[in-house]
Amino acid sequence: MPVDVHGVAIGARQGLLHAVRRVLRPIVRLLIRAGIGYNEFADVARGAYIERAIRERPNGIPPTRDRVSFVAGVSRQQVDYYIDNEWALPTARPTLARVVIEVVHRWHTDSNYLGPYGIPLELEFDSPHDRCFQSLVREVDPTASAGKVLEQLLQAGSVTHSGEKHYRAITRWFIYPEALSPHRIEYFGDALTDLAHTVEYNFNLVDTDSKRLERCVFADRGLPRDLLPSFEAYAQERTNQFLLDIDDWLARSVGTGSNESASRVHAGVNVFLYVEPPSADQALSALVQPSRKFGISDNSRVSSHGS
């Protein structure tokens, strides 16, 4: 089997590039929708190559800039630019999403905020001091604004008013209400990153006993379109219960009594339903208008022939 200079089979290399092309399609669709053109994307992609080449230390030794240039396949000048200018790689301030989600979690699992039969208590904003919405947010993150957290929960429909002073948790989910909001964009990055890390981790053929959960179920030869709504409803119902069970396990196992000084790692389970878009196999030349020939359609062009 022919291989390239990196020892990778040519067929695998071509297949990987095709897989990346498919992954990029929905990402590029979102970028175009947000008005982000190719040049901005190319800058980010180039920076990601350089960053990964720097952080990848197979022998534990920091690489030289020339080595980074070689591994990433970019010029030394570009390597210097991204290393010497911290602002060259885009960053964003974290949103309140993690705080908001943990507030919802604790409201439904912490015994201090639960009433009979495990139903979340209705809370006032700031009274009483030890069992109110403000105290709940303070337990999650003392630096977070309880007012902003409550506002986002109300906008998402996770919490509603109950009388003049109380608030009631009506759902255990926090669903971002606005398209292209900072919360949705942050979730977009988190979800794709987490999935990519799991898939890339499972590519490791050396340690076959520590593969991470990566399962998929789908309809053989496709699902009749008229069954799609029923399938979505069934999958959502069963998945909701599965995730609630996981959430309850986390509440019991990683509750307030756990060792706060122990080493921590962000881990979780993300579930999503997918529906493949129509096939995109048609040649690009068949999907655009015919190009105009200068001598035919450009009336401003002067003929080279004499009159």
PyMOL commands that set and color helices and strands:
alter all, ss='L'
color gray80, all
select helices_A, chain A and resi 10-33+38-55+65-72+76-84+86-88+97-109+111-113+116-118+133-140+146-156+182-202+225-253+284-286+294-297
alter helices_A, ss='H'
color red, helices_A
select strands_A, chain A and resi 123-124+159-162+166-169
alter strands_A, ss='S'
color yellow, strands_A
deselect
rebuild
show_as cartoon
